[in-house]
Amino acid sequence: MKILNLFLAIVFLFKLELSFSQTQNVVVVIIDGARYTETFGDPEHTYVPRMAELAQEGTIISEFYNDGFTYTSRAVPALWCGSWTEVQNINYEGSNTQCTLDPSIFEYFRKQKNQPDTKSIHELTYVSSLWLQSFHSDYGEDYWPYTVSQGSTDEEVVNQAKEDMATYQPQLTWVYLPNVDHEGHSGVWENYTGAISTADSLVNELWSYIQNDPFYKDNTTLLVTNDHGRHTDDFLGHGCSCDGCRHIMFLALGPDVKQNYVSDTYRVLPDFATTAALLLDIDMEYATGNVAQEIFLPGTYIEIVKPNNIKITNNFCSFNIEKEQVINIEVYDINGRKVKIIKSKKFNSGAYKINYNLDDLQGIYLIKISSKNINYSQKVLLY
């Protein structure tokens, strides 16, 4: 078995240059509080027929979970930040509210891309005291998104989003739809499922708008998820660790996304923002989520690298770490399936060289080294 080092160096650089060359814009839709059994967990797709049709053009992750707090005030910040960030109570401009401690995807995007606020828009219904992004010393208020908080229905939010997309042509549009959760708390089943059907129609409407607008057509990826579900045995509430509260949907459509594909790779809520960030070519340096690499077409994915003097060869990898942490060294196939764990243990600070044997594998694989603050993968050709 050998690794063709020169060949791989050429391929690696070529793919790095072309990664996500088609995706220039990302539109995110958060449907608050829809339980998986009423979305893609229903084989008949009773309440989401349009998204089920759209899924034939894209990818569903069937094992996507809220792995932390199953209520909105913590899950939405996690979706923004790609981590289960702490939140802080503050008084901002005379109103009591909360802010995140970790930076949000909006802040990363605006700072790293040097963009004005209107290129990163947050759309939601009227809220008297908005939850805020971070005051992080490296990012913070100067990089918050252009926020539009008005109206009282999901329909009004989407209509406003389309209007603002036409006016400002944002590269990152984040649309938050609250009505499903509101109607779930009402305790009226027909109102709850009716709100899901409405959200389903609005996602379809938004995708149609994207595909018919010259600025967005064929260069925009749409990502749809929930912040949490609802109790398994009682749709009225949420907030516990039951499967109904944790299991949520993930739908992706776009030029770099596999078509008519269902991934059963286990993914968690912080992975959502880091996946969106990769499409925008930004590095969420304080995030803990991993990229859902399996949803992308072969040859388009290259992971954001956080250099730590990492070297990978045919039989060993080496790296430096500055403080004690758990390091995972894993092998994935080109479809994103984990095929081998080389090492997963706590290392003290220092320099390490880990030997391994991959003689039982042939083909193209990803060797991934990850921890809380390391996220590196390299393609290798084994034969």
Secondary structure as the mmCIF struct_conf table of DSSP 4:
data_model
#
loop_
_struct_conf.conf_type_id
_struct_conf.id
_struct_conf.beg_label_comp_id
_struct_conf.beg_label_asym_id
_struct_conf.beg_label_seq_id
_struct_conf.end_label_comp_id
_struct_conf.end_label_asym_id
_struct_conf.end_label_seq_id
HELX_RH_AL_P HELX_RH_AL_P1 ASN A 5 LEU A 18
TURN_TY1_P TURN_TY1_P1 SER A 19 PHE A 20
BEND BEND1 SER A 21 GLN A 22
STRN STRN1 ASN A 25 ILE A 31
TURN_TY1_P TURN_TY1_P2 ASP A 32 GLY A 33
HELX_RH_3T_P HELX_RH_3T_P1 TYR A 36 GLU A 38
TURN_TY1_P TURN_TY1_P3 THR A 39 GLY A 41
BEND BEND2 ASP A 42 ASP A 42
TURN_TY1_P TURN_TY1_P4 PRO A 43 GLU A 44
BEND BEND3 THR A 46 TYR A 47
HELX_RH_AL_P HELX_RH_AL_P2 PRO A 49 ALA A 55
TURN_TY1_P TURN_TY1_P5 GLN A 56 GLU A 57
BEND BEND4 GLY A 58 GLY A 58
STRN STRN2 THR A 59 ILE A 61
TURN_TY1_P TURN_TY1_P6 SER A 62 GLU A 63
STRN STRN3 PHE A 64 TYR A 65
BEND BEND5 GLY A 68 GLY A 68
BEND BEND6 TYR A 71 TYR A 71
HELX_RH_AL_P HELX_RH_AL_P3 THR A 72 CYS A 81
TURN_TY1_P TURN_TY1_P7 GLY A 82 GLY A 82
BEND BEND7 SER A 83 SER A 83
STRN STRN4 VAL A 87 TYR A 92
TURN_TY1_P TURN_TY1_P8 GLU A 93 GLY A 94
STRN STRN5 SER A 95 THR A 100
BEND BEND8 LEU A 101 ASP A 102
HELX_LH_PP_P HELX_LH_PP_P1 PRO A 103 SER A 104
HELX_RH_AL_P HELX_RH_AL_P4 ILE A 105 LYS A 113
TURN_TY1_P TURN_TY1_P9 ASN A 114 ASN A 114
HELX_RH_3T_P HELX_RH_3T_P2 ASP A 117 LYS A 119
STRN STRN6 SER A 120 LEU A 124
BEND BEND9 SER A 128 SER A 129
STRN STRN7 LEU A 132 LEU A 132
TURN_TY1_P TURN_TY1_P10 SER A 137 ASP A 138
BEND BEND10 TYR A 139 TYR A 139
HELX_RH_3T_P HELX_RH_3T_P3 GLU A 141 TYR A 143
STRN STRN8 TYR A 146 SER A 149
BEND BEND11 SER A 152 THR A 153
HELX_RH_AL_P HELX_RH_AL_P5 ASP A 154 TYR A 168
BEND BEND12 GLN A 171 GLN A 171
STRN STRN9 LEU A 172 LEU A 177
HELX_RH_AL_P HELX_RH_AL_P6 ASN A 179 SER A 186
TURN_TY1_P TURN_TY1_P11 GLY A 187 GLY A 187
HELX_RH_AL_P HELX_RH_AL_P7 TRP A 189 ASN A 212
BEND BEND13 ASP A 213 ASP A 213
TURN_TY1_P TURN_TY1_P12 PRO A 214 ASP A 218
BEND BEND14 ASN A 219 ASN A 219
STRN STRN10 THR A 220 THR A 225
BEND BEND15 ASP A 227 ASP A 227
STRN STRN11 HIS A 231 HIS A 231
TURN_TY1_P TURN_TY1_P13 THR A 232 ASP A 233
STRN STRN12 ASP A 234 ASP A 234
TURN_TY1_P TURN_TY1_P14 PHE A 235 LEU A 236
BEND BEND16 CYS A 240 CYS A 242
HELX_RH_AL_P HELX_RH_AL_P8 ASP A 243 ARG A 246
STRN STRN13 HIS A 247 ILE A 248
STRN STRN14 PHE A 250 LEU A 253
BEND BEND17 GLY A 254 GLY A 254
TURN_TY1_P TURN_TY1_P15 PRO A 255 ASP A 256
STRN STRN15 VAL A 257 VAL A 257
HELX_LH_PP_P HELX_LH_PP_P2 LYS A 258 LYS A 258
BEND BEND18 GLN A 259 ASN A 260
STRN STRN16 TYR A 261 SER A 263
STRN STRN17 ARG A 267 VAL A 268
TURN_TY1_P TURN_TY1_P16 LEU A 269 PRO A 270
HELX_RH_AL_P HELX_RH_AL_P9 ASP A 271 LEU A 279
TURN_TY1_P TURN_TY1_P17 LEU A 280 ASP A 281
TURN_TY1_P TURN_TY1_P18 GLU A 285 TYR A 286
HELX_RH_3T_P HELX_RH_3T_P4 GLN A 293 ILE A 295
STRN STRN18 PHE A 296 PHE A 296
HELX_LH_PP_P HELX_LH_PP_P3 LEU A 297 LEU A 297
TURN_TY1_P TURN_TY1_P19 PRO A 298 GLY A 299
BEND BEND19 THR A 300 THR A 300
HELX_LH_PP_P HELX_LH_PP_P4 GLU A 303 VAL A 305
BEND BEND20 ASN A 308 ASN A 309
STRN STRN19 LYS A 311 ILE A 312
BEND BEND21 ASN A 314 ASN A 315
STRN STRN20 PHE A 316 ILE A 321
BEND BEND22 GLU A 322 LYS A 323
STRN STRN21 GLN A 325 ASP A 333
TURN_TY1_P TURN_TY1_P20 ILE A 334 ASN A 335
BEND BEND23 GLY A 336 GLY A 336
STRN STRN22 LYS A 338 PHE A 347
BEND BEND24 SER A 349 SER A 349
STRN STRN23 GLY A 350 ASN A 355
TURN_TY1_P TURN_TY1_P21 ASP A 359 ASP A 360
STRN STRN24 GLY A 363 SER A 370
BEND BEND25 LYS A 372 ASN A 373
STRN STRN25 ASN A 375 LEU A 382
#
